[in-house]
Amino acid sequence: MGRKRAADRVVEQVDTGQAELVPDPDRAGSWTLLLDGAPQSHVDLTDPTHLEFEYVRRLAAALDLIAPAGEPLRVLHLGGGALTLPRYVSATRPGSTQRVSEVDGALVELVRRALPWPSDTRLRVRVEDARAVLTSTRDASYDVVVADVFAGARTPAHLTSVEYAAEVARVLRPAGWYLANLADGPPLRHARAQVATVRSVLPQACLVGDAAVLRGRRYGNLVLVAGRVTPPVPELTRRAAGDWFPGRVVAGDELDRFAGGSPVVRDADATGSDPPPPGLFSVRR
């Protein structure tokens, strides 16, 4: 497996590339997971409610708002990484039922060994493809589906189509939400097409992100919140504006303009998301 350590850094070859676990010099007990140099997860083993990555805080804000504080949820996580959000949900909503789908079995074992999560019979981690999980899941099984799936820093093509989105909609309960991490850069073709595609089956939506990313000025992460009921835009706006790195929410007519003219993606013509620009993550390592 080619495992080695240097100053507590763990480097190990997993199924989808080279994984690195890097200790956070500013927070004892905290680690960053990188895959082929791209940051994937940050975990604080002593405080799972500490969320270092801004897009993860935006996903968590939506999870906080879907139901009254502390109320258990049924959550399907497509993409596992270091299980940052599943740990957060377990801590903030005890009794929640969670299923985590991660295609990289070697990565799951590395995280289980090096960054173990608390024992919880309601939290199941399985090595399986995200689309296959949806296909085998019963209708209206989950309150939330969270998609944060990357292969080589790109969202796989089969998780970008309307057929995929229809499977997500099928497994969501009527008032459930789909939360997706969209990574994109100028001119935001992928993000615009994903908004158009997901809204064709889950029409009530908003997009949360950094203003510069939303304007197509730089590469970054956008969080899509979509469902059959109107998302809590005012509350999400307040949370985004009060973040360490303030963001904004795009909804209503502005979201229509954002996605205007973008085609709905179908399996037959789906492609993966655009890769990040070369060297984007070099300063974080």
C-alpha positions as CSV (number, residue, x, y, z in Angstrom):
1,M,0.0,0.0,0.0
2,G,3.0,2.3,0.3
3,R,2.2,3.9,3.6
4,K,4.6,6.3,5.2
5,R,4.7,8.9,8.0
6,A,6.5,12.2,8.3
7,A,5.9,14.4,11.3
8,D,2.6,12.5,11.9
9,R,1.5,13.0,8.2
10,V,0.0,9.8,6.8
11,V,0.5,9.1,3.1
12,E,-1.2,6.0,1.7
13,Q,-2.3,4.8,-1.7
14,V,-6.0,4.2,-1.9
15,D,-8.3,3.0,-4.7
16,T,-8.8,6.5,-6.2
17,G,-5.3,8.0,-5.8
18,Q,-2.9,9.0,-3.1
19,A,-4.4,10.0,0.2
20,E,-2.7,12.2,2.7
21,L,-3.8,12.9,6.3
22,V,-2.2,16.1,7.5
23,P,-2.4,17.2,11.2
24,D,-3.8,20.8,11.6
25,P,-1.1,22.8,13.4
26,D,-3.7,25.2,14.8
27,R,-6.1,22.7,16.2
28,A,-5.1,19.7,18.3
29,G,-6.9,16.5,17.2
30,S,-7.8,18.0,13.8
31,W,-6.8,16.6,10.4
32,T,-7.1,17.4,6.7
33,L,-7.7,14.7,4.2
34,L,-6.2,15.3,0.7
35,L,-6.6,13.1,-2.4
36,D,-4.0,13.6,-5.0
37,G,-3.2,17.0,-3.4
38,A,-6.8,18.2,-3.4
39,P,-8.3,18.9,0.0
40,Q,-11.3,16.7,0.6
41,S,-12.2,16.9,4.3
42,H,-11.2,18.5,7.5
43,V,-12.1,16.7,10.8
44,D,-11.8,17.8,14.4
45,L,-11.9,14.5,16.3
46,T,-12.5,16.4,19.6
47,D,-15.2,18.7,18.3
48,P,-17.2,17.4,15.3
49,T,-19.2,20.6,15.2
50,H,-16.1,22.6,14.2
51,L,-16.2,22.8,10.4
52,E,-13.1,24.3,8.8
53,F,-14.2,24.3,5.1
54,E,-16.7,27.1,4.2
55,Y,-18.7,24.9,1.8
56,V,-19.1,22.3,4.6
57,R,-20.4,25.0,6.9
58,R,-23.0,26.0,4.2
59,L,-24.1,22.3,3.9
60,A,-24.4,22.2,7.7
61,A,-26.4,25.4,7.8
62,A,-29.0,23.7,5.5
63,L,-29.0,20.6,7.6
64,D,-29.6,22.7,10.7
65,L,-32.6,24.4,9.1
66,I,-34.5,21.4,7.7
67,A,-36.0,20.5,11.0
68,P,-36.1,21.9,14.6
69,A,-32.8,21.8,16.4
70,G,-31.9,18.3,17.7
71,E,-34.6,16.5,15.8
72,P,-33.3,13.3,14.3
73,L,-33.1,13.1,10.5
74,R,-32.7,10.3,8.0
75,V,-29.7,11.3,5.8
76,L,-28.0,9.7,2.8
77,H,-24.5,10.9,2.2
78,L,-23.2,10.3,-1.3
79,G,-19.4,10.5,-0.9
80,G,-17.8,9.9,2.5
81,G,-14.3,11.4,2.6
82,A,-13.4,11.6,6.3
83,L,-17.1,11.7,7.4
84,T,-17.1,15.3,8.5
85,L,-20.8,15.9,8.0
86,P,-22.0,12.5,9.3
87,R,-20.0,13.2,12.5
88,Y,-21.6,16.7,12.6
89,V,-25.2,15.3,12.3
90,S,-24.5,12.6,14.9
91,A,-23.4,15.3,17.3
92,T,-26.1,17.9,16.6
93,R,-29.0,15.5,16.0
94,P,-28.5,12.4,18.1
95,G,-30.6,9.4,17.0
96,S,-30.3,10.3,13.3
97,T,-30.2,7.5,10.9
98,Q,-27.3,7.9,8.4
99,R,-26.0,5.9,5.5
100,V,-22.7,6.9,3.9
101,S,-21.8,5.7,0.4
102,E,-18.1,5.8,-0.5
103,V,-16.8,4.1,-3.6
104,D,-13.1,3.9,-2.3
105,G,-12.9,1.0,0.0
106,A,-9.2,1.6,0.9
107,L,-10.0,5.2,1.8
108,V,-12.8,4.0,4.1
109,E,-10.4,1.7,5.9
110,L,-7.8,4.4,6.2
111,V,-10.3,6.8,7.8
112,R,-11.7,4.0,10.0
113,R,-8.1,3.2,11.2
114,A,-6.6,6.7,11.5
115,L,-9.6,8.9,12.2
116,P,-12.2,6.6,13.8
117,W,-15.7,7.8,14.2
118,P,-17.7,7.2,17.3
119,S,-19.6,3.9,17.4
120,D,-23.2,4.5,16.3
121,T,-25.4,1.7,15.1
122,R,-27.5,4.3,13.2
123,L,-24.5,5.4,11.2
124,R,-23.6,2.9,8.4
125,V,-20.7,3.3,6.1
126,R,-20.7,1.2,2.9
127,V,-18.3,0.8,0.0
128,E,-20.6,1.4,-3.0
129,D,-21.2,3.6,-6.0
130,A,-23.5,6.6,-5.3
131,R,-25.8,6.0,-8.3
132,A,-26.1,2.3,-7.5
133,V,-27.1,3.2,-3.9
134,L,-29.9,5.4,-5.1
135,T,-31.2,2.8,-7.5
136,S,-31.5,0.2,-4.7
137,T,-33.1,2.6,-2.2
138,R,-36.9,2.7,-1.5
139,D,-39.0,5.7,-2.4
140,A,-39.3,8.5,0.1
141,S,-36.6,7.0,2.4
142,Y,-34.7,10.1,3.4
143,D,-35.1,13.6,4.7
144,V,-31.8,14.7,3.1
145,V,-29.5,13.5,0.4
146,V,-26.1,15.1,0.5
147,A,-23.9,14.8,-2.6
148,D,-20.2,15.5,-2.2
149,V,-18.6,13.1,-4.7
150,F,-15.3,13.7,-6.5
151,A,-13.0,11.6,-8.5
152,G,-9.7,13.3,-9.4
153,A,-11.2,16.6,-8.1
154,R,-14.1,16.3,-10.6
155,T,-17.7,15.2,-10.1
156,P,-18.3,12.0,-12.0
157,A,-20.4,12.3,-15.1
158,H,-23.0,9.7,-14.0
159,L,-23.8,12.0,-11.0
160,T,-24.7,15.0,-13.1
161,S,-27.6,13.9,-15.2
162,V,-31.4,14.4,-14.9
163,E,-31.8,10.6,-14.6
164,Y,-29.5,10.8,-11.5
165,A,-31.5,13.8,-10.2
166,A,-34.7,11.9,-10.7
167,E,-33.4,9.0,-8.5
168,V,-32.5,11.5,-5.8
169,A,-36.0,13.0,-6.0
170,R,-37.5,9.6,-5.8
171,V,-35.7,8.6,-2.5
172,L,-36.5,12.0,-0.8
173,R,-39.5,12.4,1.3
174,P,-42.0,15.1,0.1
175,A,-40.4,17.9,2.2
176,G,-36.9,16.5,1.8
177,W,-33.9,18.4,0.5
178,Y,-31.1,17.6,-1.9
179,L,-27.8,19.3,-0.9
180,A,-24.9,19.2,-3.4
181,N,-21.4,20.6,-3.4
182,L,-20.7,22.0,-6.9
183,A,-17.1,22.9,-7.6
184,D,-16.6,25.1,-10.7
185,G,-14.9,28.1,-12.1
186,P,-15.4,30.7,-14.9
187,P,-17.7,30.6,-16.8
188,L,-19.6,28.3,-14.4
189,R,-20.9,26.0,-17.2
190,H,-21.1,23.0,-14.9
191,A,-22.8,24.8,-12.0
192,R,-25.4,26.5,-14.3
193,A,-26.2,23.2,-16.0
194,Q,-26.5,21.4,-12.6
195,V,-29.0,24.1,-11.4
196,A,-31.1,23.7,-14.5
197,T,-30.9,19.9,-14.4
198,V,-31.8,19.5,-10.7
199,R,-34.5,22.1,-10.8
200,S,-36.2,20.1,-13.6
201,V,-37.2,17.5,-11.0
202,L,-36.7,19.5,-7.7
203,P,-37.9,22.9,-8.7
204,Q,-37.6,24.9,-5.4
205,A,-33.9,25.8,-5.0
206,C,-31.2,28.2,-4.1
207,L,-27.5,28.4,-4.4
208,V,-25.1,29.5,-1.7
209,G,-21.5,30.6,-2.3
210,D,-18.8,33.2,-2.3
211,A,-19.7,36.3,-4.3
212,A,-16.6,36.0,-6.5
213,V,-17.4,32.4,-7.3
214,L,-21.0,33.2,-8.1
215,R,-19.9,35.9,-10.4
216,G,-17.6,33.6,-12.3
217,R,-14.4,35.4,-11.2
218,R,-12.6,32.4,-9.6
219,Y,-12.9,28.6,-9.0
220,G,-14.6,27.5,-5.8
221,N,-17.5,25.7,-4.2
222,L,-21.2,26.4,-4.5
223,V,-23.8,24.7,-2.4
224,L,-27.1,23.8,-4.2
225,V,-30.2,23.4,-2.0
226,A,-33.2,21.9,-3.8
227,G,-36.5,20.3,-3.0
228,R,-40.2,20.4,-3.6
229,V,-40.8,23.0,-0.9
230,T,-39.3,26.5,-0.8
231,P,-35.9,26.5,1.0
232,P,-35.5,28.9,3.9
233,V,-33.7,31.6,1.9
234,P,-33.8,34.3,4.6
235,E,-32.3,32.1,7.2
236,L,-29.6,30.7,4.8
237,T,-28.8,34.2,3.8
238,R,-28.2,35.2,7.4
239,R,-26.0,32.2,8.0
240,A,-24.0,32.8,4.9
241,A,-23.6,36.5,5.6
242,G,-22.4,35.8,9.2
243,D,-19.9,33.2,8.2
244,W,-16.1,33.6,8.7
245,F,-15.9,34.0,5.0
246,P,-19.2,35.7,4.1
247,G,-21.2,34.3,1.2
248,R,-24.5,35.1,-0.4
249,V,-27.6,33.2,-1.5
250,V,-29.0,33.3,-5.1
251,A,-32.7,32.4,-5.4
252,G,-35.9,33.3,-7.3
253,D,-35.5,35.4,-10.4
254,E,-31.7,35.7,-9.8
255,L,-31.4,31.9,-9.9
256,D,-33.5,31.8,-13.0
257,R,-31.0,34.2,-14.7
258,F,-28.1,32.2,-13.3
259,A,-29.3,29.0,-15.0
260,G,-31.0,30.7,-18.0
261,G,-30.2,28.9,-21.3
262,S,-28.3,26.0,-19.7
263,P,-29.4,22.7,-21.1
264,V,-30.7,19.8,-18.9
265,V,-27.9,17.2,-18.7
266,R,-28.8,13.6,-19.7
267,D,-27.0,10.4,-19.2
268,A,-26.3,10.2,-23.0
269,D,-24.3,13.5,-23.0
270,A,-23.2,13.8,-19.4
271,T,-19.6,14.8,-18.6
272,G,-17.7,15.3,-15.4
273,S,-17.3,18.7,-13.9
274,D,-14.4,20.9,-15.0
275,P,-11.1,20.3,-13.1
276,P,-9.6,23.0,-10.8
277,P,-6.9,25.2,-12.3
278,P,-3.4,23.8,-12.0
279,G,-1.7,24.7,-8.8
280,L,-4.9,25.8,-7.0
281,F,-4.3,23.6,-4.0
282,S,-0.5,23.8,-3.8
283,V,-0.4,26.5,-1.1
284,R,-2.6,24.4,1.3
285,R,-0.2,21.4,1.4
